[in-house]
């Protein structure tokens, strides 16, 4: 079992992937003691948020700067494909793995996996879009550049024999 005291609060970056470790609490489970399906979405949202934080995107600063250029902007989940493969239970320690897959002008697709050790529990492809006034707008350049750097790092790790 992992020593939770040594794990950074916002997770960590490894080979272009963000890894956030969470513990399953009683409040996360249903009456059978397994994680309620909607809570996996919460774990993945935390993973995406902390991924952005660790690649240097300060949400408050991004909001303030972008609000000047695009009042009323938002990041929205445009689509999500999710596979629930196995259940997590109370007190399990899970890794939420987030990695960029495709970065376009107004949207980005990330692959997210929820792991218990080496065991894959949930896998999702999440497409997020940057919108303003109800219309897609280009993702702010600093964010796009940071995400592309991680995407490129993942590609080089895969070419060198690492996991893809």
N, C-alpha and C positions, 0 to 999 in steps of 0.2 A: 504494500500500500504506500502511496505517495506521502511524503512529509509535507503537509499543506502549509506549514509555517515558512517554508522556503520558496513558495510560489508567489510571484509578483501579482499584486491586486489586478492590474490591467492585462495580465497574461504576458506573453513574450513572443518575439519573432524568431522563427527558426527556418532557414532556407527559403525565405519569401512567404512563409505561411505564418499566420497568427494562431497561437494556441492559448486558449483561455481554459483554466481548470476550475470546475465548479463541483460542489458537493450537493447531492440530492437531499432535501429536507422533507420532513413530514408534510409541510404545506404544499410541496410539489406533487404529491401523490394523490391518487384517487382512493376509494374505499378498499380496493384490493391490494394497495401498497405499491403499485407501480406508478411511474411518472405519467400524469395526465398529458395527453397528446399536445394540447396547446402550450404546455410549458416548454416543450422542445423549441417552439418558435421564440419564446422569451430568451432561452439560452442562446439561440442563434442571433437574435437581435443584439444581445450583449456582446457576442463575439464580433459582429460587424462594427459596432460602435467602438469597441476597444481596439480593433484592428486599425480603424481610422485614426484613433488617438495615437497609437504607437508608430504610425507612419508620418506623424507630425501634423495631423490635422486637429487643431484645437477647435472643438465644436463652437464654442462661444465666439472666438475670433473669426472663424469662418462665417458664422451667422452674421456678425456685425459688418464684416467687409462685404459679403454678398448682398445683404439687405440694402446697401447703398446702390448697387448696380441692378439688382433684381428684387424689388420689394415683393414680399409675399411668396418667396421661393420655398421649396421643400424637397427633400429626398423622399421618394415613395417606392414601395415595393411594387413593381410593375407585374411581375409574375414569379411564381415559385413552383417548382416541381419537387416533391418530397417523397421519400420512401422510408416508412417506419419498418425496420427490419427486426429489431429485438427491443425488449423493454428494459428500462433502467428502474432500479428500486431504491427505496430510502437508504441513505448513507453511502450509496455508490459515489465514487469520484470519477467524474467525466471530463474528457478533454473536448472542447469545442474548437474545431480546426476550420479556419477561414482562409481561403486563398483565391486571388483574382484569376478569372478565366478569360474574360474578354472585356476590353475597355474601349468604348466608342465615345463619340462626341457628347451625347446626352444620357448615356446609360452605361452601366457596368454589370457584368455577370460574375458572381462569385460562387464557388463550390464550398459548401459547408458540410462537415461531417461531425457527428457526435460519437465519440469513442469511449469505451470502457476498457482501458489498457489497449490491447491490440484488436479488440472486438468492435466491429462497426455496428452501431445501433440505429443511427438515422443518417440519411444522406439527402442533401438538397442542392438544387441549382436555383440561385436567387438572382433575379434581374432587378436592379434598382435604377430609377430614373430621376433626373434632376428636372423639376418643373417650376414654372413661375406663371402665375395668372392662368393656370389650367393647361399650359402648353409646355412641351419639352423644350429645354434650353441646354446649351452646352455646359458640361460639368466644369466648375472652376479649374483653371489650368494647374494650380499647385496640387490639387487632389488627383487630377488625371495623370500628372507626371509621377507622383509618388506611387500610385497604383500600377502604372506601367512598369516602373522599376522593379516592383515585387513580381509582376508577371514575367518579366524578362529573367529575373533571378530564378524563378521556378523552372523556366525552360532550360537554363544552363545546368541546374541541378539534375534535371531529367536526362539531359544529354550526357552528363558525366556519370550516369549510373545510379542516381538517387531515385527516390519515389516520385512518381508523377501523379 
